[in-house]
Amino acid sequence: MNFSLQKGVAAVEMTILLPFMLLLVFATGELGHFLFQYNTLTKLVRDAGLYLGAHADTQQTSILPNPLIDEECGNCISKTKNLLLYGKTTVGASPILKGLSASDINIVESPAGSRRLVISVSYDWQPILGEKLTTFGLGNEVDLSFNLNTNYAVIAL
């Protein structure tokens, strides 16, 4: 009799604790996914910046074209964006980071005439398990997506 009572208590404890344990596991997974995505984004921006710094000025003049025009630097802007999106200077099948597009990338010389090129990327990160956390009718859903911004500056050689 005592043995069956213990089995019932264990089942009740498991029923109470299981949602919290699952929440902890899924939250840890989401945090790991976020850190992986942000690390990948910063590496891609850094590699694209190093490429741009080496290839922005094909004429080796002291002044970059203002505004920086793709055709005047040997298509360095489109190649830099491709490197950031696909990991290579040519167009690939799909971006390395899902949801990242060329419109999320901005390349400017700042300040003008300084040969300092700044790559800015704004990436809308999406969680693995969905954009919204339901509150089961207890209030408004919680939006879990947010924007990751990263910048990288190089001097054109």
C-alpha positions in Angstrom: 0.0 0.0 0.0 2.8 2.4 0.9 4.6 1.6 -2.4 1.6 2.6 -4.6 1.2 5.8 -2.6 4.9 6.7 -3.4 4.3 6.1 -7.1 1.4 8.5 -7.0 3.4 11.2 -5.3 6.2 10.8 -7.8 3.7 11.3 -10.7 2.3 14.4 -9.1 5.8 15.9 -8.6 6.7 15.1 -12.2 3.5 16.8 -13.4 4.3 19.9 -11.4 8.0 20.1 -12.3 7.9 19.0 -16.0 6.7 22.4 -17.4 9.4 24.3 -15.6 12.1 21.8 -16.7 11.0 22.0 -20.3 10.9 25.8 -20.1 14.5 25.8 -18.8 15.7 23.4 -21.6 14.0 25.4 -24.4 15.2 28.7 -23.0 18.8 27.4 -22.9 18.4 26.2 -26.5 17.1 29.6 -27.6 20.0 31.4 -25.8 22.5 29.1 -27.5 20.8 29.7 -30.9 20.9 33.5 -30.3 24.6 33.4 -29.4 25.4 31.3 -32.5 23.5 33.7 -34.8 25.1 36.8 -33.3 28.6 35.2 -33.5 28.0 34.2 -37.1 26.7 37.7 -38.0 29.8 39.5 -36.4 32.2 37.1 -38.2 30.5 37.7 -41.5 30.6 41.5 -41.0 34.3 41.4 -40.0 35.2 39.3 -43.0 33.2 41.5 -45.4 34.9 44.6 -43.9 38.4 43.2 -44.4 37.5 42.4 -48.0 36.0 45.9 -48.5 39.0 47.6 -47.0 41.4 45.8 -49.4 39.3 46.2 -52.5 37.4 49.5 -52.2 40.0 51.7 -53.9 41.1 50.0 -57.2 42.8 53.2 -58.4 44.9 53.6 -55.2 44.1 57.3 -55.0 44.0 59.3 -51.7 40.3 60.0 -52.0 37.5 57.4 -52.4 34.7 58.3 -54.7 32.0 60.2 -52.9 29.5 58.8 -52.7 31.1 55.3 -52.9 29.8 54.0 -56.2 29.9 50.3 -56.9 31.1 50.6 -60.5 34.0 52.9 -59.5 35.5 50.4 -57.1 35.3 47.3 -59.2 31.9 46.3 -57.9 33.4 46.2 -54.4 30.1 47.0 -52.7 28.0 44.3 -54.3 30.9 41.8 -53.8 31.1 42.8 -50.1 27.3 42.4 -49.7 27.5 39.0 -51.4 30.4 37.9 -49.1 28.3 39.0 -46.1 25.2 37.2 -47.3 26.5 34.0 -48.9 30.1 33.7 -47.7 31.5 34.3 -51.2 31.8 37.3 -53.5 29.2 35.8 -56.0 25.5 35.3 -55.5 24.7 32.0 -53.7 21.6 29.9 -53.4 20.5 31.1 -49.9 21.9 33.4 -47.3 24.0 32.0 -44.5 21.7 33.7 -42.0 18.0 33.1 -42.7 16.2 36.3 -43.2 19.3 38.5 -43.9 19.0 40.5 -47.2 21.1 43.0 -49.0 18.7 45.8 -47.9 19.8 45.1 -44.3 23.4 46.1 -45.1 24.6 49.7 -45.3 28.1 50.7 -46.4 29.2 54.3 -46.1 32.4 56.4 -45.8 32.2 58.1 -42.5 33.2 60.9 -42.1 33.4 61.8 -45.8 37.0 62.0 -47.1 38.4 59.9 -44.3 38.8 56.6 -46.2 37.1 55.0 -43.2 34.4 52.6 -44.4 31.6 51.5 -42.1 29.5 48.4 -42.7 26.3 48.4 -40.7 24.0 45.4 -40.6 20.5 45.3 -39.0 19.3 41.7 -38.7 15.9 40.7 -37.4 16.6 37.6 -35.2 13.8 35.1 -35.0 13.6 32.4 -32.3 13.5 28.7 -33.2 10.2 28.1 -31.5 8.3 31.0 -33.0 8.0 34.8 -32.9 5.4 35.0 -30.2 5.0 33.5 -26.7 1.4 32.7 -26.0 0.0 33.6 -22.6 -3.0 31.2 -23.0 -5.6 34.0 -22.7 -4.0 35.7 -19.7 -2.9 38.8 -21.6 -1.3 39.9 -24.8 1.2 37.6 -26.5 4.9 38.4 -25.9 7.0 39.2 -29.0 10.3 37.2 -28.8 11.9 38.6 -32.0 14.3 41.5 -31.8 16.9 43.3 -33.9 20.6 42.6 -33.9 22.8 45.5 -35.0 26.5 45.3 -35.7 29.0 47.7 -37.2 32.5 47.3 -38.5 34.8 50.0 -39.6 37.9 49.7 -41.8 40.3 52.0 -43.5 40.5 51.6 -47.3 44.0 50.7 -48.3 
